[in-house]
Structure formats: C-alpha cells, structure tokens
Amino acid sequence: MVFEFNSDSGFDYIQKFAEETNLSIHNNLLQIPTSIGSGFIKRIDIGQGFRILIHKYNMNESFIIKRMASNNKSDILTFRFINHVSSDRIYLSNVQVLNNRISIDDYLQPNETVYYIIIAIEIDKLLALTELNPASEEVISFFDATSGPFLY
C-alpha cells in the first residue's frame, strides 16, 4: 500500500489517511482494521498551531508513506520521533526536524511495528515555549531548509 500526501499548510494527516483507506475517525482516533494490519493513529490538538499525531501500527503488507514537499513556505515545523521494531531487523530510533518544503519517504516492511510521535508547531508557539531568538541562524535554517530533514 502507498499513502502519498502533500504537506501544505492546513493538511490533516489522519483525515486524509481515513479518506484514502475508507476508514472512520472516532474521537480523533483511527483504528487500523485487521484486514490491513493492527494499531492506530491518534490526533491530539493542543491548540491553534500545535498538534500531535501518535502512530502505532503493524501492517500486513509493505506500506510506503510519501510526504511530498510543498512549494509554499509554511511557518510550521515538524518534529518526528521514529522507532521501528521487527523480529528480524535492527533499526535505530531517530528524530527528524523538518519543514513542509522537504519530501520524505518511509518504507515499512510487513509485520514491522512502527511507533511515531509527530509534533507540528507554528514558529510563534515554538519561540514562546523555548525563548529562542527568531533571527538566530539555528532557527532560520530549520525553516529555510529544502534538501532534507535534520536528523538526530
């Protein structure tokens, strides 16, 4: 299965996934049916410009997630905390920091359990929480990057 989406501002991952797979969302929770796997995707809206998505699932077949870059610059930064668990492979957990102008592809193997926590936050909220200087090179580089996510 391939799930492809564009990361334009205002994009709602869980809603698009539900539409593409003919599934329903109840209380911001999408349950993965046994016909395609098991697990869930949960959306938590903290407030305007601050959202968390929690993914925990295991698919019966290969699953490719293609996040296409937007041509429109956004003031939202995404933090992706990623962990894959498989009985026959060893994966390193990682954290990615990216803006909406960066494409990424995730390739998930059958029977591989995936744990993602994705935090999307507007720059104003991020700066208020962290007291970072918006004019600093570190902050500017996150929002201007187009070649790939910062990986930790």
Secondary structure, 3 states (H helix, E strand, C coil): CEEEEECCCCCCHHHHHHHHHCCCCECCEEECCCCCEEEEEEEEEEECCEEEEEEEEEECCCEEEEEECCCCCCCEEEEEEEEEECCCCCCCCEEEEECCCCCEEEEECCCCEEEEEEEEEEHHHHHHHHCCCCCCHHHHHHHHCCCCCEEC
